[in-house]
Amino acid sequence: FFLDFFHFTPFTPFVRSSSFMSSFEPSWANPGAPPPAAAPPQVPQYGTNQTSAPANAGNVQSALSLFNMSLAVLMSASGVLGILKNSGFSADIFVALYMILFGLLLFTYELMWWKSVDSITRSLRKNFGFLFGVKGKSFFIIFIAFLNFGLNSAGEPAKTLGLATGICLLVDGVLHFVVMLKYPEYVQNVAPQVNYNT
């Protein structure tokens, strides 16, 4: 059996026998058979819907965008209050600065969804490309939600506003993720459009 299975020669060691290979040869490898017709691969274009979206998909996207914008404003406001109501210099100032920056980033991204400015959208896509997918945006929203829980030594209005905003952002991030998994047709075209020809 071993000698039938493999043929050992000095020039081609470890070559399988042709009778063994012919029994496991696929039909496309036979030179007499016509090649199977292959359809060209479908490459999805950015900004086009591959499936038909429901009629109210635009309303869902608009509601999610407005909710994100309002939470971004609340996050930036709690960051400003965290700086103003902080007693002394502490790590909370850095957390508050990051809250302001990330709130402005989320607000700018969502604003570009409503009215795109090509130079800003190009810059956002280049530097913060993870926001242009629903999964990346939902993880980003969950990440910045936890920043809101970090205002420990800030005064009372900032701490309460930060906690409420963090809870709302956490729910918002999970909501984006659930919609992406359960109803992907509602969020297929959520990224701001950019014109690369200008």
N, C-alpha and C positions, 0 to 999 in steps of 0.2 A: 504493500500500500504506500509506504513512504517513497519508494522509488518511482511509483506511478504518479504520485502527487507532485513531486518536485524533480526537476532535471538539473543536475549539477554539472556544469562545464567550467573549464578554467577561465573563460572570458565572461560568461554571464552567470555568476553564481546565484542561486536561489531564484530560479525562474519557474513559474507555474506551468503545468502542462496545458496544451491547447484544448484537450478534451474536457478538462476541469473547467476552464474559463468559458467555453461555449455554452455550458449548461446554466451559467449564471449571467450570461450576457444580456443586457437590456435590448429591447427591440430597436431603439434609436441608434445603437452601435452597429447594427447590421448594415453593411454598405448597400445591400439590395433593397432595403426598405426605404420608402420616401420619408424625408424628415418631417417631424410633426410641425404643424403651423403654430408659430409663436406670435402672440399678440404683443405689440409694443407696450412697454410698461407705462402705466398711467402715473404721471408725476403731478401731484396736486400743486396748484398755483396758490401763492399766498394771497389771501383776501378773496378767494372764490369759494363758494359753498359747493362741496362735493355731493351733498345730499340736500334735499329740500328742507329748509328750516320751517318750523311751524309759524303760523301767521303772527303769533304774539311773541316771537323770539326777540324782536327788537325792543318790546316793552320790558321783557325780563332783563335784557342787557342794559337798558337805560336805567331801570330801577337799581340794579347792582352798581352801576357807575355812580349814580347820585348818592347812594348809600356810602360808597367808598369815599367820595369827595367830602361828604359831611363828616365822616369819621376821621379823615385826614385833617380837616379843619379843627376838630375837637382834639386830636392828638397834638397838633402844633400849639393850640391854645393851652393845653395842660403842660406842654414843655415850657412855654413862656411863663406861665404861672409858677412852674417848678423853679425857674431861675429867680423870679421876682420874690417868691415867698421863702426862699432858702435862707437859712440863718448860717452865715459863714460860708467858707469854701469847702465843699465836699464832693464826693463822687456823683452825687445827684445832679450836679450842674452838667457833667458830661452826659449823663443819661438824658437830661432834658434837652441838651443840644442835639443829640442823636434823634430824639423824638421830633424836634422841629424839622431837622433835615429830612428824615424819612417821611414825615407828614407832607412836607412840600414836594418830595419826589412822587409820592402816591397821588397827590392832588394834580400835579403837572401831567403825569401819565394819563389820568382820567380826563383831564381837560383836553388833551390831545385827541382823545376818542371823540369828543364833541366837535372840536374845530382844530384840525391838524395844521400845524406849522411845520413845513418840511424840515427845516434846519433843526428844530427842537426834537422832532420825532426821530430824525436820523441820529442825533446825539444820544437820545434815550435808548434807541435800539442798539447802538454801538456799545454803550457803557452799562446799560441795565437791561440786556436782552432777555433775562429771565422773566421780566414783567410782561413780555409779549405772548406768553403762553399761560393758559389758565392754571396749570399746575404750579408753575413758578410764581405766579402772582398770588395764588392761595397760600403757598408756603411763606412768601414774603409777608403777607398780611398776618399770618400766625406768628411769625418771628417778631414783627413790630408790636404785636399785641402784648408780648411778654415784656417789652421795654416799658410799657405803661405801668407795669407792676413794680418797677424799680425805683419809683419816687418815694423813698422812705423818710427822709428827714425834711421834706418840703412841708410847707404850711398846709392847713386843712383844705382849703378849696382845691389846691393842686392835687393833693393826694386822692381826694374823692373823685374828682374829674378824671384823673389818670386811671383809677381803678375801674370806673364805669366805662371809659373809653376802651380800656384793655379788654374787658369782658365782651363789649360789642365787637371789637376787632377780631377777637378769638372766634366768636360766633360767625362773623362775616367770612373769615378765612375757611372755616369748616364748611360753611354754606357753599362757597365757591367750589370747594373740592367735591362736595356731594353732588352739586349740579353737574360738574364736569364728568363724574363717574356715572350718574344715573340718567341724566338728560343732556348728553353732549351736543345735541342739535340746537340747544338754546344758547350755547356759548361758543359756537364754531367761529364766529367772526368778531371777537372781542377786542382785538388789538387795533390801535390806531393805524391808519393807512399812511404810507409814505410814498412819495413820488421820487424815484431814484434818477429820473431823467433830467431833473433840473439842477 
